[in-house]
Amino acid sequence: MKIRVVIAVVAVVLMSAVPALAFNCPVVIKQAEDLIKKAEATKTNADTKPLIDEAKKLVGEAKGHHENAKTKKDHGDAVRKSKTASAYAEEAITLATP
């Protein structure tokens, strides 16, 4: 009896986790946009400007992948590009900090 309850609980948890992964794109895109805004608020210089521009370009591409997604790969591409954009923005913030 206990085993059936445990199996049922595990099944419910797994089924509720799968939809969460499918709608992860907007969250990651928003995080990247917030980091880009933070990077733009710092003192930009010749080293940081190209990084911020590249981050903006990648976020735009990520939005396109998400909006036109037909497969999981499209959503995966959106998440990957958003995370890469976040990395560029973080690098710009680090370089702008004295």
N, C-alpha and C positions, 0 to 999 in steps of 0.2 A: 504494500500500500504506500509506504513512504517513497519507494522508488518511483512509482507512478506520479506522485506529487512533485518530486524533484525533476523528473523528465518534463512534466507539464510546465513547470516554472522556467526551466531552461529554454524550452521551445518558445514560450511567450517572450522571453528576453531577447532571444535571437531574432524573432520575427519583428520585434519593435526596433531593433538596431539597424536592420537592413534599409528601411525607408529613410532613416536619418542620414545614411551615407549618400543616398541619391540626391538629397537637397543640400548638400554641403557646399556647393559652388558659391551661392550668394554670400555665405558667411566668410569664406576665404577671400572672395573678391572685395568685400567690405573691409576686411582687415588690411588688405593691400592698399586700398584707397586711403584708409586712415593713416597708414605709415607714410604714404606719399605726401599727404597733407602735412604731416609732422616734419618730413624732410624739407618741404617747401618753406616751412616756418623758420627753419634754421638759416644761418647765413650761407647762401649758396655761393659757390665759386666755380672756377673752371674745371675742377675735379668732380664736383658733385652734380653740376647741371646735366651732363650726358647720362649719368646714372638715373636721375629723376626722369629725364625724357624717355629712357628705355623702359623704366618701370611703368610709366603712363601708357606707352605703346603696348606693353604686355598685358596690362589690365584691360585695355580696349579689345585686344585679341581674345582674352579670357571671357569677356562679356559676350563676344560674338560666338564663341564655342558653346557657351552655356545656353544662349538664346536659341541657337540653331541645332541644339544637340538632338541626335537621333539614336545614338548608342552610348554605352557606358564610356567608351573611349573618348567621345567628345567631352563628356563631363570630366573625365580624367585629365584631358588636355587643358580644360579651363582651370582646374585646381592646380595643375603643375605650373601653368603660366602665372597664376596669381601668386603662388608661393615664390616663384622666381622674381616677380615684381617686388614682393615684400623684401626679398634679400637685397635687391638693388637699392631700395629705399633705406633699408637699415644701414647699408654701406655708406650711402650719402650722409645719413645722420652721423655716423661714426667719423667720417672724414671732415664734417663741418664742425665737430666738437673740438675745441682747442685742447 
